[in-house]
Amino acid sequence: MNSRQRLLCALQGGQPARLPATTHHVMDSFRHRYLGDASTQDFFERFGLDGIRWVVAHRPDESKREFHDPLQGVPGFLEASRVASDGWRVFAEPLPNHEWPTTRYRFVTPKGELSMVLQSNEHTSWVREHLIKNKPDIDLMGEYVTAPKCDVETVNRAAAEFGERGIVRGHICTFDVFGQPGTWQEASCLVGIERLIMESYDDPAWVHALLKILLERKLIYTRSLQGAAYDVIELGGGDASSTVISPRLFEEFVAPYDASIIAAAHEAGCHGNLHTASHGRRCRPGRSQTPHRRQSLHDRRIRPVPLLHRLHRGTNPQ
């Protein structure tokens, strides 16, 4: 068996010739510091691991007068080409005199603007100032935010080039500049997890309104996956872990939104396993008494497994 066959066999519940071994990601800082700028594929081959090719390719919907953001520059690791419109533009402004490289991103709409501040080092980036500061901010998002679609041609071209060296992975679209594939997890990036948890008790209707705005954008992307040669599409993130939120919050604010995305992925031809983020045992799908969730997540094509939300193409064990 080659790397691709081993990984797909394991994902489909089969017994590969040997246990496949790979990594979740390969950090650029590790390659630069320890491998002399070797490529990601060189890393897999050097250590005898099964290869993964990450492809995140978005396209605008020209019928909606969307276009690739000319101000973005070259997309970074796991970053896709941003989709802009006359009503949704993103401007980056470097902020001097900080310990770490710091940038303010302004999201400009005809009715006002939002902003967030990110900081970075050679390993990662983090949010210094969250995008959503006041509750009405989500109204600007809901009215003007663009929704990317999958660039199927680019994905399939990359998959053909990668061949049998491994599998091709992507993820459900994230918010411009900084976000997560999962809906609740992305909301935590935009609001802050502490505040989001508090608002889920104090103003759950507002939290649901935000989640629905983010969900609609992700559904548009998910429905556009039809024909894309992805082997794995990821969904989720750590902020839905049982070390972060309770089973009740998972039940109300995570599972229904995940179920909608998974259903859309199935309609687009993606079948898969559902992984519920690290330390997700207490929040594991399949224990819910909510009819909607039981109906949506008990689909026989989905098998609950802890760690990550993941959808892979193919047939799962029953």
GUGUFI-605513 format. One record per residue (C-alpha): residue number from 1; residue in three letters; x, y, z. Coordinates in pm, 1 decimal, always signed. Layout:
<recs>
resi NUM	resn ALA	px X	py Y	pz Z $
...
</recs>
This chain:
<recs>
resi 1	resn MET	px +0.0	py +0.0	pz +0.0 $
resi 2	resn ASN	px +116.7	py +352.7	pz -70.6 $
resi 3	resn SER	px +53.2	py +650.6	pz +158.2 $
resi 4	resn ARG	px -275.5	py +748.1	pz -1.1 $
resi 5	resn GLN	px -411.4	py +393.7	pz +13.1 $
resi 6	resn ARG	px -311.0	py +351.2	pz +377.8 $
resi 7	resn LEU	px -472.4	py +674.4	pz +492.0 $
resi 8	resn LEU	px -794.5	py +621.0	pz +297.2 $
resi 9	resn CYS	px -820.2	py +261.9	pz +416.1 $
resi 10	resn ALA	px -792.6	py +374.9	pz +779.6 $
resi 11	resn LEU	px -1042.9	py +658.0	pz +729.6 $
resi 12	resn GLN	px -1289.4	py +411.3	pz +582.2 $
resi 13	resn GLY	px -1254.2	py +171.8	pz +873.7 $
resi 14	resn GLY	px -1044.3	py -85.2	pz +691.9 $
resi 15	resn GLN	px -721.5	py -257.2	pz +792.8 $
resi 16	resn PRO	px -422.7	py -109.8	pz +610.7 $
resi 17	resn ALA	px -102.4	py -306.1	pz +556.2 $
resi 18	resn ARG	px +52.9	py -100.6	pz +834.4 $
resi 19	resn LEU	px -65.3	py +175.2	pz +1061.6 $
resi 20	resn PRO	px -55.7	py +506.7	pz +871.0 $
resi 21	resn ALA	px +131.7	py +787.1	pz +1043.1 $
resi 22	resn THR	px +110.4	py +1155.6	pz +963.3 $
resi 23	resn THR	px +80.5	py +1499.1	pz +1124.4 $
resi 24	resn HIS	px -204.1	py +1742.4	pz +1167.3 $
resi 25	resn HIS	px +6.4	py +2026.9	pz +1023.9 $
resi 26	resn VAL	px +371.1	py +2100.2	pz +951.3 $
resi 27	resn MET	px +465.7	py +2438.9	pz +1093.0 $
resi 28	resn ASP	px +662.8	py +2666.5	pz +864.9 $
resi 29	resn SER	px +878.1	py +2775.9	pz +1158.6 $
resi 30	resn PHE	px +983.1	py +2413.9	pz +1218.0 $
resi 31	resn ARG	px +1076.9	py +2362.5	pz +853.0 $
resi 32	resn HIS	px +1272.8	py +2687.7	pz +842.2 $
resi 33	resn ARG	px +1459.0	py +2633.3	pz +1168.8 $
resi 34	resn TYR	px +1532.0	py +2262.3	pz +1164.4 $
resi 35	resn LEU	px +1500.5	py +2141.7	pz +804.9 $
resi 36	resn GLY	px +1673.5	py +2413.1	pz +607.5 $
resi 37	resn ASP	px +1350.6	py +2533.6	pz +446.7 $
resi 38	resn ALA	px +1266.0	py +2186.4	pz +317.6 $
resi 39	resn SER	px +920.3	py +2157.7	pz +167.1 $
resi 40	resn THR	px +631.0	py +1994.8	pz +349.1 $
resi 41	resn GLN	px +651.9	py +1693.6	pz +119.9 $
resi 42	resn ASP	px +1026.6	py +1667.3	pz +188.8 $
resi 43	resn PHE	px +938.8	py +1658.1	pz +559.9 $
resi 44	resn PHE	px +699.0	py +1365.8	pz +510.7 $
resi 45	resn GLU	px +948.0	py +1173.0	pz +301.4 $
resi 46	resn ARG	px +1243.2	py +1238.8	pz +533.2 $
resi 47	resn PHE	px +1061.9	py +1102.1	pz +839.8 $
resi 48	resn GLY	px +874.5	py +824.1	pz +661.0 $
resi 49	resn LEU	px +531.6	py +974.3	pz +724.2 $
resi 50	resn ASP	px +224.9	py +952.3	pz +505.7 $
resi 51	resn GLY	px +179.5	py +1271.3	pz +308.6 $
resi 52	resn ILE	px -93.7	py +1532.0	pz +325.2 $
resi 53	resn ARG	px -151.2	py +1814.6	pz +81.4 $
resi 54	resn TRP	px -348.6	py +2105.9	pz +223.5 $
resi 55	resn VAL	px -547.0	py +2295.4	pz -38.5 $
resi 56	resn VAL	px -767.2	py +2590.0	pz +56.8 $
resi 57	resn ALA	px -898.7	py +2749.6	pz -261.9 $
resi 58	resn HIS	px -1182.2	py +3002.9	pz -275.4 $
resi 59	resn ARG	px -1348.2	py +3184.0	pz -561.0 $
resi 60	resn PRO	px -1585.2	py +3480.9	pz -573.8 $
resi 61	resn ASP	px -1936.9	py +3472.2	pz -714.0 $
resi 62	resn GLU	px -1918.6	py +3716.7	pz -1001.5 $
resi 63	resn SER	px -2297.7	py +3718.1	pz -1037.1 $
resi 64	resn LYS	px -2302.7	py +3890.6	pz -696.5 $
resi 65	resn ARG	px -2033.9	py +4137.3	pz -809.3 $
resi 66	resn GLU	px -1774.0	py +3976.2	pz -584.7 $
resi 67	resn PHE	px -1403.1	py +3971.2	pz -665.9 $
resi 68	resn HIS	px -1069.6	py +3852.7	pz -528.1 $
resi 69	resn ASP	px -942.5	py +4108.3	pz -277.6 $
resi 70	resn PRO	px -657.3	py +4293.0	pz -456.9 $
resi 71	resn LEU	px -521.2	py +4421.2	pz -123.5 $
resi 72	resn GLN	px -463.5	py +4081.2	pz +34.7 $
resi 73	resn GLY	px -127.5	py +3989.2	pz -110.1 $
resi 74	resn VAL	px -5.4	py +3629.3	pz -118.4 $
resi 75	resn PRO	px -223.3	py +3407.5	pz +106.7 $
resi 76	resn GLY	px -37.8	py +3249.6	pz +396.0 $
resi 77	resn PHE	px -47.6	py +2893.6	pz +529.1 $
resi 78	resn LEU	px -406.9	py +2757.9	pz +525.7 $
resi 79	resn GLU	px -525.1	py +3100.1	pz +409.3 $
resi 80	resn ALA	px -739.0	py +3131.6	pz +98.8 $
resi 81	resn SER	px -786.4	py +3419.4	pz -139.3 $
resi 82	resn ARG	px -1025.7	py +3664.8	pz +26.1 $
resi 83	resn VAL	px -1351.0	py +3746.3	pz -146.6 $
resi 84	resn ALA	px -1444.6	py +4115.0	pz -148.1 $
resi 85	resn SER	px -1729.7	py +4325.9	pz -279.7 $
resi 86	resn ASP	px -1810.6	py +4694.3	pz -298.2 $
resi 87	resn GLY	px -1991.4	py +4649.5	pz +33.2 $
resi 88	resn TRP	px -1722.2	py +4446.0	pz +210.8 $
resi 89	resn ARG	px -1356.9	py +4553.8	pz +195.3 $
resi 90	resn VAL	px -1070.5	py +4464.3	pz +427.7 $
resi 91	resn PHE	px -781.8	py +4704.5	pz +493.7 $
resi 92	resn ALA	px -467.6	py +4611.9	pz +689.6 $
resi 93	resn GLU	px -285.4	py +4876.6	pz +896.2 $
resi 94	resn PRO	px +42.7	py +4781.9	pz +1071.1 $
resi 95	resn LEU	px +61.3	py +4917.3	pz +1426.2 $
resi 96	resn PRO	px +411.7	py +5015.7	pz +1543.0 $
resi 97	resn ASN	px +567.8	py +5005.2	pz +1888.4 $
resi 98	resn HIS	px +448.9	py +4659.9	pz +1994.1 $
resi 99	resn GLU	px +654.4	py +4365.2	pz +2116.9 $
resi 100	resn TRP	px +515.0	py +4147.8	pz +1835.6 $
resi 101	resn PRO	px +423.7	py +4237.7	pz +1478.2 $
resi 102	resn THR	px +75.7	py +4386.0	pz +1515.5 $
resi 103	resn THR	px -185.7	py +4465.2	pz +1251.9 $
resi 104	resn ARG	px -528.5	py +4624.0	pz +1268.1 $
resi 105	resn TYR	px -775.2	py +4494.1	pz +1009.5 $
resi 106	resn ARG	px -1062.2	py +4723.4	pz +916.9 $
resi 107	resn PHE	px -1375.3	py +4571.6	pz +764.0 $
resi 108	resn VAL	px -1544.4	py +4854.8	pz +579.1 $
resi 109	resn THR	px -1912.1	py +4850.2	pz +478.2 $
resi 110	resn PRO	px -2146.3	py +5121.4	pz +347.1 $
resi 111	resn LYS	px -2304.2	py +5152.8	pz +694.0 $
resi 112	resn GLY	px -1993.4	py +5151.8	pz +908.8 $
resi 113	resn GLU	px -1683.8	py +4950.4	pz +986.1 $
resi 114	resn LEU	px -1558.7	py +4681.3	pz +1219.5 $
resi 115	resn SER	px -1200.8	py +4617.3	pz +1322.8 $
resi 116	resn MET	px -983.3	py +4356.1	pz +1488.8 $
resi 117	resn VAL	px -617.3	py +4346.9	pz +1589.0 $
resi 118	resn LEU	px -391.6	py +4046.3	pz +1537.2 $
resi 119	resn GLN	px -41.4	py +3980.1	pz +1661.0 $
resi 120	resn SER	px +202.0	py +3721.5	pz +1530.4 $
resi 121	resn ASN	px +536.7	py +3560.6	pz +1586.6 $
resi 122	resn GLU	px +729.8	py +3308.2	pz +1381.8 $
resi 123	resn HIS	px +505.0	py +3025.7	pz +1504.1 $
resi 124	resn THR	px +146.4	py +3151.1	pz +1506.5 $
resi 125	resn SER	px -98.7	py +3443.1	pz +1521.8 $
resi 126	resn TRP	px -346.7	py +3544.4	pz +1792.2 $
resi 127	resn VAL	px -623.4	py +3796.9	pz +1848.1 $
resi 128	resn ARG	px -528.8	py +4104.2	pz +2049.4 $
resi 129	resn GLU	px -861.2	py +4283.8	pz +1993.0 $
resi 130	resn HIS	px -1178.5	py +4100.6	pz +1892.4 $
resi 131	resn LEU	px -1388.9	py +4204.3	pz +1596.0 $
resi 132	resn ILE	px -1729.8	py +4215.1	pz +1765.4 $
resi 133	resn LYS	px -1727.7	py +4477.3	pz +2037.8 $
resi 134	resn ASN	px -2095.5	py +4575.0	pz +2047.1 $
resi 135	resn LYS	px -2397.1	py +4356.2	pz +1984.2 $
resi 136	resn PRO	px -2522.4	py +4555.0	pz +1681.7 $
resi 137	resn ASP	px -2188.9	py +4482.1	pz +1508.4 $
resi 138	resn ILE	px -2328.3	py +4150.8	pz +1390.8 $
resi 139	resn ASP	px -2590.2	py +4335.7	pz +1184.9 $
resi 140	resn LEU	px -2314.6	py +4479.0	pz +963.8 $
resi 141	resn MET	px -2173.6	py +4131.2	pz +919.0 $
resi 142	resn GLY	px -2510.2	py +3983.4	pz +838.9 $
resi 143	resn GLU	px -2584.8	py +4241.6	pz +572.3 $
resi 144	resn TYR	px -2249.7	py +4273.6	pz +396.5 $
resi 145	resn VAL	px -2008.0	py +3985.3	pz +462.8 $
resi 146	resn THR	px -1918.0	py +3788.9	pz +151.9 $
resi 147	resn ALA	px -1940.4	py +3411.2	pz +127.3 $
resi 148	resn PRO	px -1664.9	py +3232.6	pz -68.2 $
resi 149	resn LYS	px -1723.8	py +2929.1	pz -282.7 $
resi 150	resn CYS	px -1484.5	py +2641.6	pz -338.1 $
resi 151	resn ASP	px -1254.9	py +2676.9	pz -637.7 $
resi 152	resn VAL	px -1311.3	py +2317.9	pz -748.4 $
resi 153	resn GLU	px -1081.8	py +2344.1	pz -1048.7 $
resi 154	resn THR	px -785.3	py +2449.6	pz -835.4 $
resi 155	resn VAL	px -850.9	py +2175.8	pz -578.8 $
resi 156	resn ASN	px -874.6	py +1906.5	pz -845.2 $
resi 157	resn ARG	px -561.0	py +2026.1	pz -1020.6 $
resi 158	resn ALA	px -366.9	py +2006.1	pz -692.0 $
resi 159	resn ALA	px -509.4	py +1660.4	pz -617.0 $
resi 160	resn ALA	px -406.4	py +1531.0	pz -959.7 $
resi 161	resn GLU	px -54.7	py +1668.4	pz -913.6 $
resi 162	resn PHE	px -19.4	py +1515.0	pz -564.7 $
resi 163	resn GLY	px -128.4	py +1174.0	pz -690.2 $
resi 164	resn GLU	px -64.2	py +872.7	pz -466.6 $
resi 165	resn ARG	px +173.5	py +1048.8	pz -227.0 $
resi 166	resn GLY	px -105.4	py +1104.8	pz +23.6 $
resi 167	resn ILE	px -446.0	py +1260.7	pz +77.3 $
resi 168	resn VAL	px -577.8	py +1607.1	pz -0.5 $
resi 169	resn ARG	px -724.5	py +1800.1	pz +289.3 $
resi 170	resn GLY	px -917.0	py +2122.5	pz +329.0 $
resi 171	resn HIS	px -1155.5	py +2280.8	pz +576.1 $
resi 172	resn ILE	px -1489.4	py +2456.9	pz +587.4 $
resi 173	resn CYS	px -1434.3	py +2825.5	pz +512.4 $
resi 174	resn THR	px -1335.4	py +3054.8	pz +797.2 $
resi 175	resn PHE	px -1396.9	py +3422.6	pz +858.5 $
resi 176	resn ASP	px -1175.5	py +3667.8	pz +671.8 $
resi 177	resn VAL	px -833.6	py +3717.8	pz +836.3 $
resi 178	resn PHE	px -901.4	py +3499.9	pz +1144.1 $
resi 179	resn GLY	px -1158.3	py +3230.5	pz +1217.0 $
resi 180	resn GLN	px -1230.9	py +2859.7	pz +1258.6 $
resi 181	resn PRO	px -1419.5	py +2602.4	pz +1047.9 $
resi 182	resn GLY	px -1678.6	py +2538.4	pz +1321.4 $
resi 183	resn THR	px -1955.0	py +2793.8	pz +1376.6 $
resi 184	resn TRP	px -1931.7	py +2821.0	pz +1756.9 $
resi 185	resn GLN	px -1553.9	py +2812.0	pz +1738.6 $
resi 186	resn GLU	px -1549.1	py +3093.8	pz +1485.0 $
resi 187	resn ALA	px -1780.5	py +3300.6	pz +1702.1 $
resi 188	resn SER	px -1530.5	py +3260.1	pz +1985.1 $
resi 189	resn CYS	px -1259.3	py +3403.6	pz +1759.3 $
resi 190	resn LEU	px -1473.2	py +3708.8	pz +1683.7 $
resi 191	resn VAL	px -1619.2	py +3768.0	pz +2030.9 $
resi 192	resn GLY	px -1380.1	py +3598.1	pz +2272.4 $
resi 193	resn ILE	px -1461.6	py +3265.3	pz +2434.8 $
resi 194	resn GLU	px -1521.1	py +3404.9	pz +2784.7 $
resi 195	resn ARG	px -1769.3	py +3660.8	pz +2662.1 $
resi 196	resn LEU	px -1934.0	py +3412.1	pz +2428.5 $
resi 197	resn ILE	px -1995.3	py +3168.3	pz +2714.8 $
resi 198	resn MET	px -2138.0	py +3446.3	pz +2932.0 $
resi 199	resn GLU	px -2365.9	py +3569.3	pz +2654.0 $
resi 200	resn SER	px -2492.5	py +3216.1	pz +2597.4 $
resi 201	resn TYR	px -2648.4	py +3245.4	pz +2943.8 $
resi 202	resn ASP	px -2731.8	py +3617.3	pz +2949.7 $
resi 203	resn ASP	px -2848.4	py +3665.7	pz +2588.7 $
resi 204	resn PRO	px -2876.2	py +3332.0	pz +2406.8 $
resi 205	resn ALA	px -3091.3	py +3485.1	pz +2131.0 $
resi 206	resn TRP	px -2803.3	py +3716.0	pz +2035.2 $
resi 207	resn VAL	px -2558.4	py +3424.0	pz +2031.2 $
resi 208	resn HIS	px -2789.0	py +3226.2	pz +1804.2 $
resi 209	resn ALA	px -2826.4	py +3529.2	pz +1575.6 $
resi 210	resn LEU	px -2447.3	py +3548.1	pz +1540.0 $
resi 211	resn LEU	px -2415.0	py +3174.7	pz +1483.0 $
resi 212	resn LYS	px -2681.5	py +3181.9	pz +1211.2 $
resi 213	resn ILE	px -2493.7	py +3456.7	pz +1024.6 $
resi 214	resn LEU	px -2173.0	py +3254.0	pz +1034.9 $
resi 215	resn LEU	px -2358.1	py +2933.8	pz +947.0 $
resi 216	resn GLU	px -2516.8	py +3077.5	pz +633.2 $
resi 217	resn ARG	px -2174.4	py +3173.9	pz +500.8 $
resi 218	resn LYS	px -2037.9	py +2825.5	pz +570.6 $
resi 219	resn LEU	px -2337.0	py +2657.8	pz +406.9 $
resi 220	resn ILE	px -2282.6	py +2852.1	pz +85.8 $
resi 221	resn TYR	px -1924.0	py +2729.1	pz +80.3 $
resi 222	resn THR	px -2013.8	py +2371.3	pz +174.2 $
resi 223	resn ARG	px -2273.2	py +2341.8	pz -100.9 $
resi 224	resn SER	px -2009.4	py +2450.4	pz -352.3 $
resi 225	resn LEU	px -1784.8	py +2152.0	pz -267.7 $
resi 226	resn GLN	px -1958.2	py +1927.5	pz -518.2 $
resi 227	resn GLY	px -1698.5	py +1774.2	pz -749.7 $
resi 228	resn ALA	px -1396.7	py +1882.2	pz -541.4 $
resi 229	resn ALA	px -1139.6	py +1602.0	pz -501.7 $
resi 230	resn TYR	px -1094.3	py +1645.3	pz -127.7 $
resi 231	resn ASP	px -1027.1	py +1336.2	pz +79.7 $
resi 232	resn VAL	px -1079.8	py +1515.4	pz +410.9 $
resi 233	resn ILE	px -1275.4	py +1830.3	pz +491.3 $
resi 234	resn GLU	px -1239.7	py +1952.0	pz +847.9 $
resi 235	resn LEU	px -1499.9	py +2116.2	pz +1065.2 $
resi 236	resn GLY	px -1473.8	py +2236.5	pz +1423.2 $
resi 237	resn GLY	px -1204.1	py +2364.4	pz +1656.1 $
resi 238	resn GLY	px -1099.0	py +2344.1	pz +2018.6 $
resi 239	resn ASP	px -1346.5	py +2590.6	pz +2170.3 $
resi 240	resn ALA	px -1623.7	py +2326.9	pz +2153.4 $
resi 241	resn SER	px -1414.6	py +2091.3	pz +2368.0 $
resi 242	resn SER	px -1554.6	py +1963.6	pz +2695.6 $
resi 243	resn THR	px -1257.5	py +2130.8	pz +2865.3 $
resi 244	resn VAL	px -1403.0	py +2464.9	pz +2747.2 $
resi 245	resn ILE	px -1783.6	py +2434.3	pz +2739.1 $
resi 246	resn SER	px -2043.5	py +2215.1	pz +2907.3 $
resi 247	resn PRO	px -2245.3	py +1939.5	pz +2739.0 $
resi 248	resn ARG	px -2552.5	py +2164.8	pz +2761.6 $
resi 249	resn LEU	px -2382.3	py +2443.7	pz +2568.0 $
resi 250	resn PHE	px -2257.8	py +2192.3	pz +2314.0 $
resi 251	resn GLU	px -2610.5	py +2059.4	pz +2277.3 $
resi 252	resn GLU	px -2765.4	py +2399.9	pz +2215.1 $
resi 253	resn PHE	px -2496.5	py +2606.1	pz +2043.1 $
resi 254	resn VAL	px -2269.6	py +2358.1	pz +1862.7 $
resi 255	resn ALA	px -2443.4	py +2037.4	pz +1754.8 $
resi 256	resn PRO	px -2736.1	py +2186.9	pz +1557.6 $
resi 257	resn TYR	px -2505.2	py +2408.3	pz +1351.8 $
resi 258	resn ASP	px -2258.4	py +2126.5	pz +1287.9 $
resi 259	resn ALA	px -2548.6	py +1906.1	pz +1181.1 $
resi 260	resn SER	px -2655.7	py +2159.1	pz +918.7 $
resi 261	resn ILE	px -2306.9	py +2177.2	pz +770.5 $
resi 262	resn ILE	px -2269.3	py +1799.7	pz +771.3 $
resi 263	resn ALA	px -2605.0	py +1758.0	pz +595.2 $
resi 264	resn ALA	px -2498.0	py +2010.2	pz +330.1 $
resi 265	resn ALA	px -2167.3	py +1826.7	pz +287.8 $
resi 266	resn HIS	px -2351.4	py +1499.7	pz +231.5 $
resi 267	resn GLU	px -2570.8	py +1665.6	pz -29.1 $
resi 268	resn ALA	px -2253.6	py +1787.6	pz -201.1 $
resi 269	resn GLY	px -2115.8	py +1433.2	pz -211.0 $
resi 270	resn CYS	px -1897.1	py +1435.5	pz +101.8 $
resi 271	resn HIS	px -1942.9	py +1152.8	pz +352.5 $
resi 272	resn GLY	px -1760.0	py +1139.3	pz +677.9 $
resi 273	resn ASN	px -1669.9	py +1088.2	pz +1040.4 $
resi 274	resn LEU	px -1765.5	py +1345.6	pz +1300.1 $
resi 275	resn HIS	px -1489.2	py +1433.1	pz +1546.4 $
resi 276	resn THR	px -1590.4	py +1649.3	pz +1839.1 $
resi 277	resn ALA	px -1266.3	py +1833.4	pz +1928.7 $
resi 278	resn SER	px -1007.2	py +1736.1	pz +2186.3 $
resi 279	resn HIS	px -1138.8	py +1617.8	pz +2523.5 $
resi 280	resn GLY	px -1486.6	py +1592.2	pz +2370.7 $
resi 281	resn ARG	px -1595.5	py +1277.0	pz +2549.5 $
resi 282	resn ARG	px -1864.9	py +1435.5	pz +2767.9 $
resi 283	resn CYS	px -2000.7	py +1626.9	pz +2468.5 $
resi 284	resn ARG	px -1995.8	py +1335.0	pz +2227.7 $
resi 285	resn PRO	px -2275.3	py +1327.2	pz +1970.7 $
resi 286	resn GLY	px -2516.3	py +1037.6	pz +2000.2 $
resi 287	resn ARG	px -2618.5	py +1104.9	pz +2359.1 $
resi 288	resn SER	px -2849.8	py +1391.4	pz +2284.3 $
resi 289	resn GLN	px -3221.0	py +1376.1	pz +2352.9 $
resi 290	resn THR	px -3289.9	py +1665.8	pz +2117.2 $
resi 291	resn PRO	px -3490.2	py +1524.5	pz +1824.4 $
resi 292	resn HIS	px -3323.2	py +1753.4	pz +1569.4 $
resi 293	resn ARG	px -2978.4	py +1654.3	pz +1679.3 $
resi 294	resn ARG	px -3057.3	py +1285.5	pz +1703.7 $
resi 295	resn GLN	px -3200.7	py +1289.4	pz +1354.4 $
resi 296	resn SER	px -2915.2	py +1489.4	pz +1204.5 $
resi 297	resn LEU	px -2614.5	py +1334.1	pz +1377.3 $
resi 298	resn HIS	px -2734.7	py +975.5	pz +1389.0 $
resi 299	resn ASP	px -2702.2	py +948.5	pz +1014.1 $
resi 300	resn ARG	px -2553.1	py +605.3	pz +955.8 $
resi 301	resn ARG	px -2275.7	py +762.8	pz +749.5 $
resi 302	resn ILE	px -2136.4	py +943.4	pz +1055.4 $
resi 303	resn ARG	px -1944.7	py +769.8	pz +1334.4 $
resi 304	resn PRO	px -1867.9	py +974.9	pz +1651.2 $
resi 305	resn VAL	px -1495.3	py +984.0	pz +1733.6 $
resi 306	resn PRO	px -1317.5	py +1229.9	pz +1965.2 $
resi 307	resn LEU	px -1049.2	py +1479.8	pz +1855.5 $
resi 308	resn LEU	px -1142.2	py +1685.8	pz +1548.5 $
resi 309	resn HIS	px -1450.7	py +1754.6	pz +1344.3 $
resi 310	resn ARG	px -1363.1	py +1583.1	pz +1019.6 $
resi 311	resn LEU	px -1549.8	py +1488.2	pz +706.0 $
resi 312	resn HIS	px -1383.7	py +1249.5	pz +465.5 $
resi 313	resn ARG	px -1498.8	py +1130.5	pz +129.6 $
resi 314	resn GLY	px -1592.4	py +764.6	pz +109.4 $
resi 315	resn THR	px -1802.3	py +507.7	pz +295.5 $
resi 316	resn ASN	px -1774.9	py +471.7	pz +672.7 $
resi 317	resn PRO	px -1803.5	py +153.6	pz +877.2 $
resi 318	resn GLN	px -2154.0	py +95.3	pz +1008.1 $
</recs>
